[in-house]
Amino acid sequence: MQISIVAPSDVTAGAWVVGAVEGGALLPAAVAADKASGGALTRALKFSRFTGKVGQMLEVLAPAGMRASRLLLVGLGKADSVDEKGLETLGAQIVGRLYTAGESAASIEIDIPKGSKVKKGELAAHLAFGAKLKSYSFDKYRTRNLDEYEKKLKTVRIATPDVAAAKKAHAGLAAVADGIFLARDLVNEPPNILYPAEFARRAKAQLTKLGVKVEILGEAEMKKQGFGALLGVGQGSARESQLVVMQWNGGPSSKNKKSAKPIALVGKGVCFDSGGLSIKVGAGMQGMKGDMAGAACVTGTMLALAMRKAKVNAVGVIGLVENMPDGGAFRPDDVLKSLSGQTIEVLNTDAEGRLVLADALTYTQRRFAPKLLIDLATLTGAIVASLGTEHAGVFSNDDQLVQRIQAAGRTTGERVWQLPLDPFYDKMIRSKIADMKNIGGANSGAITAAQFLKRFIEKDTVWAHLDIAGVAWQDGEQKPTIPSWGTGWGVRLLNRLVREHYEA
């Protein structure tokens, strides 16, 4: 779908989308559309329940005296409540409605209501961003009945009197959309196609051309360095494990070492999780191609930062493995020696993501000494039991970082909820024969997993852990801007966090 930002003009074909605020008051473009159609909107309002509330829609087909195929009146709600996230949702809802209608072209002309704090250019840019997100599809493996999935809407024009400002704002958002789409594509790929080496290859192909330095460490190099925890997880798979290191150097030069320190993002990349020898039941194994959503988010974020030429030094590190149960697989009761030197007693091979992260976290800190480190992982079912599919869990050793993450989450709609870290939980992962065990029992599973990761955070490292198991995919059309399955969750949040607090 092609989206363009243009100056207001006569609508010659397709749908004309205009707005109203709560109470039913038509905005200027809607007044013009009503006049051009001989009062069609005014008459329709008399016989409808439309009041201008957020997301309400009123449609007039084939309006008399116009070349437009339809008028679509959309509600913005109260003027003072119009914000960026609401506009993105509205843009997605409009596109969804037009998809259902079978429309091929549309012009969206929604004015700034009096009392709104959003600027004209920002309104158009965020409408376009929401429309773009709704356009995503993953149909590459369909070979039959393609007409059932065809989206006829090919052209969307967003009209605004401030074209220059809108295009400038939209350029950055378009980069974020591309990062989200990359993350979604990676999560949606089947595991026989996207195994660790292929994930690494795609990351390098996508990012290198944008100026990101990409290194790939194979098993031989990781074994030489001592990645005992990560390699332990992958040793039951015929596919070789990988560590991908992505560097974007858009900030200060290395002459000032303190200011040049990068922000670091670390992602769990279990390309398929069978549970290993602690094998999952059949239903629990379905969807485990998405157990690399943390790595997908990190990769998508690095792409977004590079595409918009973010003035920041950033490094992304992803540990890519498959957790499979063959004769060489790691076992319950095994003891693994991590890159940090700490030993881990394995009691359940299905608690593997924390083992992958343990070595990736150590590597990232020791090589890059980042100013802050955030890891993302579809780590525990316990976080889903606690927070459902609306919030990710955040654990951190730094209150300011948590507050910044929470604020970015509220603005972008990718919300997080803080859960505790406390030495009290350490006793739950105490091992009788090693430095720690990899599970903490039936209770507090998300917390004990975070407490486990904290043991691999070195002194003075500012760190946050995001458990995204409940938000990384949605099995159904639950949110207007998110398709079924891979959501690309986290790219928007991290981009906003970087933009507001860490760019030069």
C-alpha positions as CSV (number, residue, x, y, z in Angstrom):
1,M,0.0,0.0,0.0
2,Q,1.4,3.4,-1.0
3,I,0.9,6.2,1.5
4,S,1.6,9.8,0.5
5,I,1.3,13.1,2.4
6,V,-0.3,15.8,0.3
7,A,-1.9,19.2,0.4
8,P,-5.7,19.3,0.6
9,S,-7.3,19.1,-2.9
10,D,-10.5,17.9,-4.6
11,V,-11.1,14.1,-4.1
12,T,-11.5,12.6,-7.6
13,A,-11.8,8.9,-6.8
14,G,-12.1,6.5,-3.9
15,A,-13.1,7.2,-0.3
16,W,-13.0,10.7,1.3
17,V,-12.3,10.3,5.0
18,V,-13.2,13.2,7.3
19,G,-13.6,13.8,11.0
20,A,-15.9,14.9,13.8
21,V,-15.3,15.4,17.5
22,E,-17.4,14.1,20.4
23,G,-20.9,15.7,20.3
24,G,-21.1,15.2,16.5
25,A,-19.5,18.6,15.5
26,L,-18.1,18.3,12.0
27,L,-14.5,19.4,11.5
28,P,-13.8,21.8,8.5
29,A,-13.1,19.1,5.9
30,A,-16.2,17.2,7.0
31,V,-18.2,20.4,6.6
32,A,-16.8,20.8,3.1
33,A,-17.6,17.1,2.3
34,D,-21.2,17.6,3.6
35,K,-21.6,20.7,1.4
36,A,-20.2,19.0,-1.7
37,S,-22.6,16.0,-1.2
38,G,-25.6,18.2,-0.8
39,G,-25.9,17.6,2.9
40,A,-25.5,13.8,2.8
41,L,-23.6,13.7,6.1
42,T,-26.1,15.9,7.9
43,R,-28.9,13.7,6.8
44,A,-27.1,10.5,7.7
45,L,-26.3,11.8,11.2
46,K,-30.0,12.2,11.9
47,F,-30.6,8.5,11.4
48,S,-27.5,7.1,13.1
49,R,-26.0,6.7,16.5
50,F,-22.8,8.5,15.6
51,T,-21.8,11.0,18.2
52,G,-18.1,11.5,17.4
53,K,-16.8,9.2,20.1
54,V,-13.3,7.7,19.5
55,G,-13.4,5.1,16.7
56,Q,-17.0,5.6,15.7
57,M,-17.6,5.6,11.9
58,L,-20.5,6.7,9.7
59,E,-20.4,5.8,6.0
60,V,-22.3,7.3,3.0
61,L,-21.9,5.3,-0.2
62,A,-21.9,6.9,-3.7
63,P,-22.7,10.5,-2.5
64,A,-24.7,12.4,-5.0
65,G,-22.8,15.1,-7.0
66,M,-19.4,13.7,-6.1
67,R,-16.8,11.5,-7.8
68,A,-15.8,10.0,-4.5
69,S,-17.1,6.4,-4.0
70,R,-17.9,7.0,-0.4
71,L,-17.7,9.5,2.5
72,L,-16.4,8.1,5.8
73,L,-16.9,10.2,8.9
74,V,-14.7,9.1,11.8
75,G,-14.9,10.1,15.5
76,L,-11.9,11.6,17.2
77,G,-13.5,11.8,20.7
78,K,-12.9,14.9,22.9
79,A,-10.6,17.4,21.3
80,D,-8.3,17.7,24.3
81,S,-7.8,13.9,24.4
82,V,-6.5,13.6,20.8
83,D,-2.9,12.3,21.0
84,E,-0.3,10.5,18.9
85,K,-1.2,7.0,19.9
86,G,-4.9,7.7,19.4
87,L,-4.2,9.0,15.9
88,E,-2.2,5.9,15.1
89,T,-5.0,3.7,16.2
90,L,-7.5,5.8,14.2
91,G,-5.3,5.5,11.1
92,A,-5.3,1.7,11.5
93,Q,-9.0,1.6,12.0
94,I,-9.7,3.6,8.9
95,V,-7.6,1.3,6.8
96,G,-9.2,-1.7,8.3
97,R,-12.7,-0.4,7.5
98,L,-11.6,0.3,3.9
99,Y,-10.1,-3.1,3.5
100,T,-13.5,-4.6,4.5
101,A,-15.3,-2.3,2.1
102,G,-13.0,-3.4,-0.8
103,E,-12.0,0.2,-1.5
104,S,-9.0,0.7,-3.7
105,A,-8.0,4.4,-2.9
106,A,-8.6,6.9,-0.1
107,S,-8.0,10.4,0.9
108,I,-7.9,11.1,4.6
109,E,-8.5,14.7,5.5
110,I,-8.8,15.2,9.2
111,D,-8.4,18.6,10.8
112,I,-6.9,19.5,14.1
113,P,-9.8,20.1,16.5
114,K,-9.7,23.2,18.7
115,G,-8.2,22.4,22.0
116,S,-5.9,19.6,20.8
117,K,-2.2,19.8,21.6
118,V,-1.2,17.9,18.5
119,K,0.2,19.9,15.6
120,K,-1.1,19.7,12.1
121,G,2.0,17.9,10.7
122,E,2.1,15.5,13.6
123,L,-1.5,14.6,13.1
124,A,-0.9,13.6,9.5
125,A,2.3,11.8,10.3
126,H,0.7,9.6,13.0
127,L,-2.4,8.9,10.9
128,A,0.0,7.7,8.2
129,F,2.0,5.6,10.7
130,G,-1.1,3.8,11.9
131,A,-2.3,3.2,8.4
132,K,1.1,1.8,7.5
133,L,1.1,-0.6,10.4
134,K,-2.3,-1.9,9.5
135,S,-1.1,-2.7,6.0
136,Y,1.2,-5.4,7.2
137,S,0.5,-9.0,6.0
138,F,2.5,-12.2,5.9
139,D,1.2,-14.2,3.0
140,K,4.4,-15.4,1.3
141,Y,3.5,-19.1,1.8
142,R,-0.1,-19.0,0.6
143,T,-0.6,-20.7,-2.8
144,R,-4.4,-21.1,-3.0
145,N,-7.5,-18.8,-2.7
146,L,-5.3,-15.8,-2.8
147,D,-8.3,-13.5,-3.6
148,E,-9.6,-14.2,-0.1
149,Y,-6.5,-12.4,1.4
150,E,-6.0,-9.7,-1.2
151,K,-6.1,-6.2,0.1
152,K,-7.5,-4.0,-2.6
153,L,-6.6,-0.7,-0.9
154,K,-3.5,0.4,-2.8
155,T,-3.3,4.2,-2.4
156,V,-3.8,6.3,0.7
157,R,-3.4,10.1,0.6
158,I,-3.1,11.9,3.9
159,A,-4.1,15.6,3.4
160,T,-2.6,18.3,5.6
161,P,-2.0,22.1,5.2
162,D,1.5,21.6,6.7
163,V,3.0,19.1,4.2
164,A,6.7,19.8,5.0
165,A,6.3,19.3,8.8
166,A,4.2,16.1,8.2
167,K,6.8,14.6,5.8
168,K,9.6,15.3,8.2
169,A,7.8,13.7,11.2
170,H,6.7,10.8,9.0
171,A,10.2,10.0,7.8
172,G,11.3,8.9,11.3
173,L,8.0,7.0,11.9
174,A,8.4,5.3,8.5
175,A,11.8,4.0,9.7
176,V,10.2,2.6,12.9
177,A,7.5,1.0,10.8
178,D,10.2,-0.8,8.7
179,G,11.8,-2.0,11.9
180,I,8.5,-3.3,13.2
181,F,7.8,-5.1,9.9
182,L,11.3,-6.7,10.0
183,A,10.6,-7.9,13.6
184,R,7.2,-9.2,12.6
185,D,8.6,-11.0,9.5
186,L,11.2,-12.7,11.6
187,V,8.7,-13.9,14.2
188,N,6.3,-15.1,11.6
189,E,8.7,-17.2,9.6
190,P,8.4,-20.9,10.1
191,P,11.3,-22.6,12.1
192,N,12.3,-24.8,9.2
193,I,13.1,-21.6,7.3
194,L,14.4,-19.3,10.0
195,Y,17.0,-21.3,12.0
196,P,19.9,-19.5,13.8
197,A,22.3,-19.3,10.8
198,E,19.5,-18.0,8.5
199,F,18.4,-15.4,11.1
200,A,22.0,-14.2,11.4
201,R,22.3,-14.0,7.6
202,R,19.1,-11.9,7.3
203,A,20.2,-9.6,10.1
204,K,23.5,-9.0,8.3
205,A,21.9,-8.5,4.9
206,Q,19.3,-6.1,6.2
207,L,21.6,-4.0,8.4
208,T,25.0,-3.9,6.7
209,K,23.7,-1.8,3.8
210,L,22.4,0.8,6.3
211,G,25.8,1.3,7.9
212,V,25.4,-1.1,10.8
213,K,28.5,-3.2,11.5
214,V,27.5,-6.8,11.9
215,E,29.6,-9.7,13.3
216,I,28.5,-13.3,13.6
217,L,30.2,-15.7,16.1
218,G,29.8,-19.3,15.3
219,E,30.1,-22.2,17.7
220,A,33.8,-22.7,17.4
221,E,34.5,-19.1,18.4
222,M,31.9,-19.2,21.2
223,K,33.4,-22.4,22.6
224,K,36.9,-20.9,22.5
225,Q,35.6,-17.9,24.5
226,G,33.7,-20.0,27.0
227,F,29.9,-19.6,26.1
228,G,29.0,-22.7,28.1
229,A,25.4,-21.8,28.9
230,L,24.4,-20.6,25.5
231,L,26.1,-23.5,23.7
232,G,24.6,-26.0,26.2
233,V,21.1,-25.0,25.1
234,G,21.9,-25.5,21.4
235,Q,23.9,-28.7,21.6
236,G,20.8,-30.9,21.0
237,S,20.1,-29.3,17.6
238,A,21.5,-30.2,14.2
239,R,21.5,-26.4,13.6
240,E,24.6,-24.4,14.8
241,S,24.1,-21.7,17.4
242,Q,25.1,-18.2,16.6
243,L,25.8,-14.9,18.3
244,V,25.1,-11.8,16.3
245,V,26.6,-8.5,17.2
246,M,25.2,-5.3,15.6
247,Q,26.8,-1.9,16.1
248,W,25.4,1.5,15.0
249,N,27.8,4.3,15.6
250,G,25.7,7.4,15.0
251,G,26.6,9.3,18.2
252,P,29.8,10.8,19.6
253,S,33.2,9.5,18.5
254,S,35.3,7.3,20.7
255,K,37.6,10.3,21.6
256,N,35.3,11.0,24.6
257,K,35.0,7.5,26.0
258,K,32.3,8.3,28.5
259,S,29.9,10.0,26.1
260,A,30.7,7.5,23.4
261,K,29.6,4.5,25.5
262,P,26.8,2.8,23.6
263,I,23.3,1.8,24.8
264,A,23.1,-2.0,24.6
265,L,20.1,-4.2,23.6
266,V,20.3,-7.9,24.1
267,G,17.7,-10.3,22.8
268,K,16.8,-13.9,23.4
269,G,16.7,-15.8,20.1
270,V,15.4,-19.3,20.6
271,C,14.4,-20.0,17.0
272,F,12.4,-23.0,18.1
273,D,11.8,-24.3,21.6
274,S,10.7,-27.9,21.9
275,G,11.6,-27.7,25.6
276,G,14.6,-30.0,25.0
277,L,14.6,-33.2,27.0
278,S,12.0,-31.5,29.4
279,I,9.9,-31.6,26.3
280,K,6.7,-29.5,26.0
281,V,3.3,-31.1,25.4
282,G,2.0,-30.8,21.9
283,A,-0.2,-27.8,22.4
284,G,2.6,-26.0,24.3
285,M,5.0,-26.5,21.5
286,Q,2.8,-24.8,18.9
287,G,3.9,-21.2,18.4
288,M,7.4,-21.8,19.7
289,K,8.8,-20.4,16.5
290,G,8.1,-17.1,18.2
291,D,10.5,-17.7,21.1
292,M,13.0,-15.5,19.3
293,A,10.8,-12.4,19.5
294,G,13.3,-10.6,21.8
295,A,16.0,-11.0,19.2
296,A,13.6,-9.9,16.5
297,C,12.8,-6.8,18.4
298,V,16.5,-5.9,18.9
299,T,17.2,-6.5,15.2
300,G,14.2,-4.4,14.2
301,T,15.2,-1.6,16.5
302,M,18.7,-1.5,15.2
303,L,17.2,-1.2,11.7
304,A,15.0,1.7,12.7
305,L,17.9,3.6,14.4
306,A,20.0,3.2,11.3
307,M,17.3,4.1,8.9
308,R,16.5,7.3,10.6
309,K,20.2,8.0,11.3
310,A,19.8,8.2,15.0
311,K,22.5,10.3,16.8
312,V,23.4,7.6,19.2
313,N,25.9,4.7,19.6
314,A,23.9,1.5,20.0
315,V,24.9,-2.2,20.0
316,G,22.5,-5.1,19.6
317,V,23.5,-8.6,20.7
318,I,21.3,-11.6,20.0
319,G,21.9,-15.2,21.0
320,L,20.4,-17.6,18.4
321,V,19.8,-21.2,19.2
322,E,17.4,-24.1,18.8
323,N,16.4,-26.1,21.9
324,M,16.0,-29.7,20.6
325,P,16.0,-33.1,22.2
326,D,18.5,-35.4,20.6
327,G,21.1,-37.8,22.1
328,G,23.5,-34.9,22.6
329,A,21.1,-32.5,24.2
330,F,21.8,-31.0,27.6
331,R,19.9,-32.8,30.5
332,P,18.3,-32.1,33.8
333,D,21.0,-32.4,36.4
334,D,23.7,-31.2,34.1
335,V,25.9,-28.3,35.3
336,L,26.9,-25.7,32.8
337,K,29.8,-23.2,33.2
338,S,28.7,-19.8,31.9
339,L,30.9,-17.2,30.2
340,S,30.9,-15.3,33.5
341,G,32.5,-18.2,35.2
342,Q,29.4,-18.9,37.3
343,T,28.0,-22.4,37.3
344,I,24.4,-23.3,36.7
345,E,22.6,-26.5,37.7
346,V,20.0,-27.4,35.1
347,L,16.8,-28.7,36.6
348,N,14.6,-28.1,33.6
349,T,15.8,-27.8,30.0
350,D,12.7,-25.8,29.2
351,A,14.0,-22.9,31.2
352,E,16.6,-22.3,28.5
353,G,16.2,-18.6,27.5
354,R,17.8,-17.4,30.7
355,L,20.9,-19.5,29.9
356,V,21.2,-18.0,26.4
357,L,20.8,-14.5,27.9
358,A,23.3,-15.1,30.7
359,D,26.2,-15.5,28.2
360,A,25.0,-12.8,25.9
361,L,24.7,-10.3,28.8
362,T,28.2,-11.1,30.0
363,Y,29.7,-10.8,26.5
364,T,28.0,-7.4,25.9
365,Q,29.1,-5.9,29.2
366,R,32.7,-7.1,29.0
367,R,33.2,-6.0,25.4
368,F,31.2,-2.8,25.3
369,A,30.9,-1.5,28.9
370,P,27.6,0.1,27.9
371,K,26.0,3.1,29.6
372,L,22.9,1.0,30.0
373,L,21.7,-2.4,29.0
374,I,18.2,-3.6,28.2
375,D,17.4,-7.3,27.5
376,L,14.1,-8.5,25.9
377,A,12.9,-12.1,26.0
378,T,9.8,-14.2,25.7
379,L,11.0,-15.7,29.0
380,T,8.2,-17.0,31.2
381,G,4.6,-18.2,31.1
382,A,4.4,-16.7,34.6
383,I,4.5,-13.2,33.2
384,V,1.5,-14.0,31.0
385,A,-0.4,-15.4,34.0
386,S,0.5,-12.1,35.9
387,L,0.0,-9.4,33.2
388,G,-1.9,-11.1,30.3
389,T,-1.3,-9.7,26.9
390,E,-1.5,-6.0,27.7
391,H,1.7,-5.3,29.5
392,A,5.3,-6.6,29.4
393,G,7.0,-7.1,32.7
394,V,10.0,-4.9,33.6
395,F,12.6,-5.6,36.2
396,S,15.5,-3.2,36.8
397,N,18.3,-2.1,39.1
398,D,17.7,1.5,38.2
399,D,14.5,3.5,39.0
400,Q,15.2,6.2,36.5
401,L,15.5,3.8,33.7
402,V,12.2,2.1,34.7
403,Q,10.5,5.5,34.7
404,R,11.8,6.3,31.3
405,I,10.7,2.9,29.9
406,Q,7.3,3.3,31.4
407,A,6.8,6.7,29.9
408,A,7.9,5.5,26.5
409,G,5.5,2.6,26.8
410,R,2.6,4.9,27.7
411,T,3.3,7.2,24.7
412,T,3.7,4.4,22.2
413,G,1.0,2.0,23.6
414,E,3.6,-0.7,24.4
415,R,3.0,-0.7,28.1
416,V,5.1,-2.2,30.8
417,W,4.5,-3.0,34.5
418,Q,7.3,-3.1,37.1
419,L,7.8,-6.2,39.2
420,P,10.2,-6.6,42.1
421,L,13.8,-7.7,42.3
422,D,14.7,-8.6,45.9
423,P,17.4,-10.7,47.5
424,F,14.5,-12.7,49.2
425,Y,14.0,-14.5,45.9
426,D,17.6,-15.6,45.6
427,K,17.1,-18.5,47.9
428,M,14.6,-19.9,45.4
429,I,17.4,-20.4,42.8
430,R,20.0,-21.6,45.3
431,S,21.7,-24.8,44.1
432,K,23.0,-27.6,46.3
433,I,26.0,-28.3,44.0
434,A,26.5,-25.2,41.8
435,D,26.3,-21.4,42.0
436,M,22.7,-21.4,41.1
437,K,19.9,-23.5,39.5
438,N,18.0,-22.5,36.5
439,I,14.4,-22.7,37.9
440,G,13.0,-21.5,41.2
441,G,10.0,-23.7,41.7
442,A,6.3,-23.3,41.0
443,N,5.8,-19.8,42.3
444,S,7.1,-16.3,41.2
445,G,8.5,-17.7,38.0
446,A,9.0,-14.4,36.2
447,I,10.6,-12.9,39.2
448,T,13.0,-15.7,39.9
449,A,14.0,-15.7,36.2
450,A,14.8,-12.0,36.4
451,Q,16.7,-12.7,39.7
452,F,18.7,-15.3,37.8
453,L,19.6,-12.8,35.1
454,K,20.6,-10.2,37.7
455,R,23.4,-12.5,38.7
456,F,25.0,-11.9,35.3
457,I,24.8,-8.1,35.6
458,E,28.2,-6.7,36.5
459,K,28.8,-4.0,39.1
460,D,27.6,-0.5,38.1
461,T,25.8,-1.7,34.9
462,V,22.4,0.1,34.6
463,W,20.1,-2.7,33.5
464,A,16.5,-3.5,32.7
465,H,14.9,-6.8,31.8
466,L,11.7,-6.9,29.7
467,D,9.8,-10.2,29.8
468,I,7.7,-9.9,26.7
469,A,6.1,-13.4,26.6
470,G,2.6,-12.0,26.7
471,V,2.9,-9.2,24.2
472,A,5.3,-10.5,21.5
473,W,2.5,-12.2,19.5
474,Q,-1.3,-12.0,19.5
475,D,-3.3,-15.0,18.3
476,G,-6.1,-13.0,16.6
477,E,-7.0,-9.5,15.6
478,Q,-7.0,-8.1,19.1
479,K,-5.5,-4.6,18.5
480,P,-6.1,-2.3,15.5
481,T,-2.4,-1.7,14.6
482,I,-1.3,-5.3,15.2
483,P,-2.0,-8.3,12.9
484,S,-2.5,-11.9,14.1
485,W,0.7,-13.5,15.4
486,G,4.0,-11.5,15.4
487,T,3.5,-8.0,16.8
488,G,6.9,-6.4,16.6
489,W,6.5,-5.3,20.2
490,G,9.3,-3.2,21.6
491,V,10.6,-1.5,18.5
492,R,8.4,1.6,19.1
493,L,9.1,1.7,22.8
494,L,12.9,1.4,22.4
495,N,13.0,3.9,19.6
496,R,11.1,6.4,21.7
497,L,13.3,5.8,24.7
498,V,16.4,6.3,22.7
499,R,15.0,9.4,20.9
500,E,13.9,11.2,24.1
501,H,16.8,10.4,26.4
502,Y,19.9,9.1,24.7
503,E,20.5,10.8,21.4
504,A,23.1,13.4,21.1
